[in-house]
Amino acid sequence: MQPVTEISFDSLELLSERTLFVFALPSEAAEEFEHVSKVIAGIGKVNAAYELTKAIHKHKPELIINLGSAGSNIFKKGEIVCCTKFIQRDMDVRGLGFKQYETPFSGVEPVLHYGIKIKGLPEGICGSGDSFEMNHFVSDYNVIDMEAYPLAFISMKEQIPFLCLKYISDGADGTAADDWAVQVHNAATAFKQILFAVE
């Protein structure tokens, strides 16, 4: 599979029983995704990696779709962004001569290019890390979350097509925590309108 593949909205009718949806929290799925195969991975990179690995062995998915909330100081609140590039934003081993975001001796570039792009949606670079950013100023990534990188990485390693959509819930700024608490409940409805509009 090519690192990034573009499809149109009409192609989403190819969703099948072998599609696995991954959410960090139950609130991001709400009651809108009761009829699909899904896993609630929990918060953070370790939880996401563990739960997705288990789910792959159990469900043998043909497509993995990660839906979740994220912060951004570029995209607007309520906007849905398709992420096809991923950075492990808290990986920093420059002190030993490696590039910022590079995992030493992994053979993986600092920016991971993998996923499906949906025509008509803005494309973002997702920075995943085990911290909730409230003072984002880095320009290397424009979407901030805590789980997408390992999900994309494992999907790539397992050669499973991967789609990552993020609902912008906050500006990754001083009001991020309050904004997230309000906006996260709107994410599931917005995702359903996009993914199942063709039904």
PyMOL commands that set and color helices and strands:
alter all, ss='L'
color gray80, all
select helices_A, chain A and resi 9-14+26-29+45-59+94-96+148-157+176-195
alter helices_A, ss='H'
color red, helices_A
select strands_A, chain A and resi 4-7+19-23+37-40+63-71+80-88+111-113+115-118+123-128+143-145+162-170
alter strands_A, ss='S'
color yellow, strands_A
deselect
rebuild
show_as cartoon
